[in-house]
Amino acid sequence: MADVACRWSIRPEHLSRIAADEQRDLKWDDLVRSLPALTPFEQACVTAARLTLVPAKPRQRKGPPTSEPAQAEAGESASATVQMDSPFKWEHGEDDEDEAFAPGVDGFRYSAYLSRGSELVVVQEINGFAREHSILLVIATQVGTDPAGGAQEEYQCESATGDRRWIAPDQIDDWLVSNGKMRDLR
């Protein structure tokens, strides 16, 4: 989904919300049907190209304050990433609601978006748990604490192999995107 969002010059979160919307405009269905069928090797190449065009940005994590020199070093490395010449830029329109899903907003930013039965696509490999492009299933939620001691909702995800892992909102930001599908978990 992240690769398609890059191809269409929209944010992955926006595309995920469109996919989940059963009342979406039919043009989105037509767009999906017109995508080329790719082999696994071609899919890997497209993902590599996307990560070259849109490198993963370092995320600000909630936590204890750091010293000024460490913040300056972090700022220098972030500016080096931003200075990279890239023809691709996210376009933000007035109706773009991505701020609700921005990292650091709060630990409950997915509570109205994910629930038991939600499917999540792995967009970055989770070592020892899930490979890229695999599907995880949210099987439980709980309230936990973030590294700064604040409250956050956590999601227990199950892989196709039956392995389970609790995943925090910041990890969802880094590793996962919803495909908009739900499963019945009776």
C-alpha positions, 0 to 999 in steps of 0.5 A: 500500500505504501508503494501505491501511495508513493506512485499516486503521490498521496500519503499511505495513511490517506490511502488506507482510510480510502481503502477502508471506506465502503462509501469511497468514490468508484474512481479509487476502485478503477485506479486499483484495477489499473495497477500493473501485476508485478512479480515478487521480484518487481514488487521488491524493486518498487519498494526499494525505489520508494524507499530511495525516493522517500527515505524513512524519516527519523521520528521524534519519540516521547521520552525524557529530555535529552541534552542540547548537544544530542539534540543538535546531532539529531538535527544535523542527521535529520537535515542531511536526510532532508537535503537529499534531492528527491523529485517526490514530495507529499502534497497536503490538501486542506481536507487532509486529516493526517494530523490525527495520525501524526507521531507524538499526538497521543497514545490513542491515535489509532483507537477509533481506527483499529480494533479486534479483527483489523488486518495490518500490512507489514511495510517494514520487516519486524525482525523475528516476527513478520516479513515485509508484505505479510498480514498481521491480525489485531486480536486484542487491545489494552492500555499500557504506558509509553516510554515517557510514562503516559497512557497509550493503547497497545495492540496484540497482533498475530502473524500467520505463523501464530506468533503474537506480539504487543505493538505500540502506536509508535511501532505501528507508525514505523512498521504497519499500515491498515489494509482496511479489512476486518475479520470476525473473531468470535 
